[in-house]
Amino acid sequence: MSAPELSADLRSSLEAKLHGLARDEIATRAAQISKTNRDGGNSRVIATQTDALAYALVRMPATYAAVVASLGALVELKPDFAPDSLLDVGAGPGTASWAAAETFSSLQRFTLLDINAALQTLALEFGRDHPRLAAMTCRRDIHALDEAEPADLVIASYLIGEVGKAERRTFAERLWAKTRDTLLVVEPGTPAGYARVIELRAQLIADGAHVAAPCPHDGQCPLSAPDWCHFAQRLPRLRAHIQIKGAELPFEDEKFSYVVLTREPPLKRSPRVLAPPVVGKVEVSAKLCTANGVEVTKVARRDKAAYAKARRWRWGDGLSD
């Protein structure tokens, strides 16, 4: 997978809002919000504009990269998919909507749902100057999802973990009911995040959904503990992020798990690279998820064309014929 950065317009908007704000205050709030997220908390800790900006600075680039990568896998398998409408559930500051807008020029109607007023206000402000996002609809009441119009593309990014375990099955049903064509769910690339994705995946397949990505099949996940399916995106840190986090490296690695589910079975599916390939002088060895399960594929250097192609494989890539 490539390393998608925030769109130039979104990056400029975020940096403009951070200009002149006390870095110490932003850093303190960012640390508190990050700790709450790690401890399994929810967005209620984000109560002010400063909180929302701190959250956006820390999380928007990483979330954007994960969603763009997931949508990229969808586009590889459904290159003709041209959604007109998006329903962004748990939208926060609108990160997934921006990622979808950059991926699909066909999108014209954006509906963003989030219960957090500070994040929703920030989403509206970020979208104000975007030629298509400026007309977005935002709602934050508890009935918003049930009352929303179905959309061609529905995204729930980093949200399922905030839903109580007892409510997740019903929530998945509600998401799928609003999906005309395609549903994308993204969660942290941890064993717990993967478990939530796999649970939703199995439930909705039983309800008639089909997997477009990352799996090349609708069967049970062939991985077993302590292994789990996740991917990684390396992305550059914003200058303000480096300053506030006191980071030494100019980049960060976002690990995520995801599933793309569709109403109709995809016309094609691709084996997926499940871990960084091992590139040696004699061969390239790669762990793949295939229609027949997990396989370790080895490509010998003596097969020059295949070896050269395999050297370009990256963790998360779908492999075409």
C-alpha positions in Angstrom: 0.0 0.0 0.0 1.2 3.5 -0.7 1.3 6.2 2.0 -1.6 8.5 1.6 -1.3 12.0 3.2 -4.0 14.4 4.2 -5.3 16.3 1.2 -3.6 19.6 0.8 -6.8 21.5 1.5 -7.5 19.6 4.7 -4.0 19.9 5.9 -4.0 23.7 5.3 -7.3 24.0 7.2 -6.0 22.1 10.2 -2.8 24.0 10.3 -4.6 27.3 10.0 -6.9 26.5 13.0 -3.9 25.5 15.1 -2.1 28.7 14.3 -1.7 30.9 17.4 -3.0 28.3 19.9 -1.0 27.4 22.9 1.0 24.3 22.1 1.2 23.2 25.7 -2.6 23.2 26.1 -3.0 21.3 22.8 -0.3 18.8 23.9 -2.0 18.2 27.3 -5.4 17.7 25.8 -4.0 15.4 23.0 -2.3 13.3 25.7 -5.5 13.0 27.7 -7.6 12.1 24.7 -5.1 9.5 23.5 -5.0 7.9 27.0 -8.8 7.8 27.0 -8.9 6.1 23.6 -6.3 3.5 24.7 -8.3 2.8 27.8 -11.4 2.0 25.8 -13.1 5.4 26.4 -15.2 7.3 23.9 -15.4 10.7 22.3 -17.3 12.3 25.2 -13.9 13.4 26.6 -13.8 15.8 23.6 -15.9 18.8 24.9 -14.3 22.0 23.5 -12.9 23.4 20.3 -9.4 22.9 21.7 -10.2 19.3 22.5 -11.5 18.8 18.9 -8.4 20.3 17.4 -6.1 18.3 19.6 -8.0 15.1 18.5 -7.8 16.2 14.9 -4.1 16.8 15.0 -3.3 13.5 16.6 -5.8 11.3 14.8 -6.9 12.8 11.5 -3.8 11.9 9.4 -3.7 8.3 10.6 -7.4 7.7 10.2 -7.3 9.3 6.8 -4.5 7.1 5.7 -6.2 3.9 6.9 -9.5 4.8 5.2 -7.8 5.8 1.9 -5.9 2.5 1.9 -9.1 0.5 2.6 -11.0 2.4 -0.2 -8.0 1.8 -2.5 -8.4 -1.9 -2.0 -12.0 -1.6 -2.9 -11.3 0.4 -6.1 -8.7 -2.2 -7.2 -11.5 -4.8 -7.1 -14.4 -2.6 -8.2 -12.8 0.0 -10.6 -16.2 1.0 -11.9 -17.8 1.7 -8.5 -19.0 5.3 -8.6 -21.0 6.1 -5.5 -23.2 9.2 -5.5 -24.0 9.2 -1.8 -22.0 8.6 1.4 -23.1 8.0 5.0 -20.3 8.6 7.4 -21.3 7.1 10.8 -19.3 8.2 13.8 -17.8 10.9 11.5 -15.8 12.8 14.1 -14.2 15.8 12.3 -15.2 14.3 8.9 -11.9 12.4 8.2 -13.5 9.5 6.4 -15.7 11.8 4.3 -12.6 13.7 3.1 -10.9 10.3 2.3 -14.0 9.2 0.3 -14.3 12.5 -1.5 -10.7 12.3 -2.6 -11.1 8.7 -3.7 -14.5 9.0 -5.5 -15.1 12.1 -7.6 -18.6 10.8 -8.2 -19.7 11.5 -4.6 -22.1 14.4 -4.4 -24.1 13.8 -1.2 -22.5 13.5 2.2 -24.3 12.7 5.4 -22.2 12.8 8.6 -23.4 11.4 11.9 -21.7 11.9 15.2 -23.0 12.6 18.7 -20.1 14.9 19.6 -20.9 18.6 19.1 -17.3 19.8 19.1 -16.2 17.4 16.5 -19.3 18.0 14.3 -18.7 21.7 14.4 -15.1 21.1 13.3 -16.2 18.9 10.5 -18.5 21.6 9.2 -15.7 24.2 9.4 -13.2 21.9 7.6 -15.7 21.1 4.8 -16.8 24.7 4.3 -14.4 25.4 1.4 -14.5 22.0 -0.2 -16.5 22.1 -3.5 -18.6 19.1 -2.6 -18.3 18.7 1.2 -19.6 22.2 1.7 -23.1 20.9 1.2 -22.7 18.1 3.7 -25.6 17.2 6.1 -24.6 16.7 9.8 -26.7 15.2 12.5 -25.9 14.2 16.1 -29.2 13.1 17.7 -29.6 9.5 18.8 -32.2 8.8 16.1 -29.9 10.0 13.3 -28.8 6.6 12.0 -32.3 5.1 11.9 -33.7 8.2 10.1 -30.8 8.7 7.6 -31.4 7.9 3.9 -29.6 4.7 2.7 -26.4 5.5 0.9 -24.3 3.9 -1.9 -21.3 3.9 0.4 -21.5 3.6 4.2 -18.3 4.1 6.4 -17.9 3.4 10.1 -14.3 4.1 11.0 -12.9 3.5 14.5 -16.4 3.4 15.8 -17.4 -0.2 16.6 -15.2 -0.2 19.7 -17.2 2.6 21.2 -20.4 0.6 20.8 -21.3 -1.6 23.8 -20.7 -5.3 23.2 -24.4 -6.1 23.8 -25.4 -3.6 21.1 -23.0 -4.5 18.4 -25.1 -7.0 16.6 -28.0 -4.6 16.4 -25.7 -1.8 15.3 -24.2 -3.9 12.5 -27.7 -4.6 11.3 -28.6 -0.9 11.3 -25.4 -0.1 9.3 -26.2 -2.8 6.8 -29.8 -1.7 6.4 -28.5 1.8 5.3 -26.1 0.3 2.8 -27.3 0.3 -0.8 -24.1 -1.1 -2.2 -20.9 -1.0 -0.1 -20.0 -0.9 3.6 -16.5 -0.2 4.9 -15.7 -0.8 8.6 -12.2 0.2 9.9 -10.9 -0.6 13.4 -7.6 -0.4 15.2 -5.1 -3.0 14.1 -5.1 -4.7 17.4 -6.3 -8.2 18.3 -9.4 -6.6 19.9 -10.0 -4.4 16.8 -9.6 -7.4 14.5 -12.0 -9.5 16.6 -14.7 -6.8 16.3 -14.2 -6.7 12.5 -14.4 -10.5 12.2 -17.5 -10.6 14.4 -19.3 -8.1 12.2 -18.0 -9.7 9.0 -19.4 -13.1 10.0 -22.8 -11.6 11.1 -23.3 -9.7 7.8 -22.2 -12.5 5.6 -24.9 -14.6 7.2 -27.3 -11.8 6.3 -26.3 -12.0 2.7 -23.2 -9.7 2.4 -20.1 -10.5 0.4 -16.5 -9.6 1.2 -14.7 -7.5 -1.4 -11.6 -6.8 0.7 -9.3 -7.6 2.3 -10.4 -11.3 2.2 -10.5 -13.1 -1.2 -13.4 -15.2 0.0 -16.6 -15.2 2.1 -15.4 -18.1 4.3 -14.3 -18.2 7.9 -11.1 -16.3 8.6 -8.3 -18.9 8.4 -6.1 -17.1 11.0 -6.0 -18.3 14.6 -4.6 -16.7 17.7 -2.1 -15.3 18.4 -2.2 -14.2 14.7 -4.7 -11.7 13.5 -5.4 -9.8 10.3 -4.2 -6.2 10.2 -2.3 -3.9 8.0 -0.1 -0.8 8.4 0.3 2.6 6.8 3.4 4.7 7.2 2.5 8.4 6.9 4.4 11.7 7.5 3.7 13.6 10.7 2.5 17.2 10.5 5.0 19.6 11.9 2.6 20.5 14.7 2.2 16.9 15.5 5.9 16.4 15.9 6.2 19.4 18.2 3.2 18.5 20.4 4.1 14.8 20.7 7.8 15.5 21.1 8.4 12.9 18.4 11.8 12.2 17.1 10.7 10.5 13.9 9.0 12.5 11.1 6.6 9.6 10.4 4.2 7.3 12.2 2.8 3.8 11.4 -0.9 3.3 11.7 -2.0 -0.3 12.1 -5.6 -1.1 11.3 -8.0 -3.9 10.5 -10.9 -3.5 8.0 -13.5 -5.2 5.9 -15.4 -4.0 2.8 -18.7 -5.7 2.4 -20.9 -5.5 -0.7 -24.5 -6.3 -1.7 -23.4 -8.2 -4.8 -20.5 -10.6 -5.0 -17.4 -8.9 -6.5 -16.5 -9.9 -10.0 -12.9 -10.7 -8.9 -11.0 -11.2 -5.7 -7.3 -11.1 -5.1 -4.9 -12.9 -2.8 -3.8 -10.5 -0.1 -0.3 -10.0 1.4 -0.8 -10.5 5.1 2.7 -9.5 6.4 5.8 -7.7 5.1 7.4 -10.0 2.5 10.9 -11.3 3.1 13.1 -10.3 0.2 16.3 -12.3 -0.1 19.0 -12.9 -2.7 17.6 -16.3 -3.5 13.8 -15.8 -3.3 10.9 -13.6 -2.1 8.7 -15.2 0.5 5.3 -13.8 1.2 2.4 -14.8 3.5 -0.8 -14.6 1.5 -4.5 -15.0 2.3 -6.0 -16.9 -0.7 -9.3 -18.4 -1.6 -7.9 -21.7 -0.2 -6.6 -20.3 3.1 -3.3 -18.9 4.2 -0.3 -19.9 2.1 3.3 -19.0 2.1 4.4 -18.2 -1.5 8.0 -18.3 -2.5 9.2 -16.8 -5.8 12.7 -17.8 -6.8 15.2 -15.3 -8.2 15.9 -17.6 -11.2 12.4 -16.6 -12.4 13.5 -13.1 -13.1 10.2 -11.5 -14.2 8.2 -13.0 -11.3 11.0 -12.2 -8.8 11.1 -8.6 -9.9 7.4 -8.3 -9.5 7.4 -10.0 -6.1 10.1 -7.6 -4.9 7.5 -4.8 -5.2 4.9 -6.6 -3.1 3.9 -4.7 0.0 2.1 -5.6 3.2 -1.7 -5.2 2.4 -1.4 -5.4 -1.4 -3.9 -7.4 -3.4 -2.1 -9.5 -6.0 -3.5 -9.4 -9.5 -2.8 -12.1 -12.0 
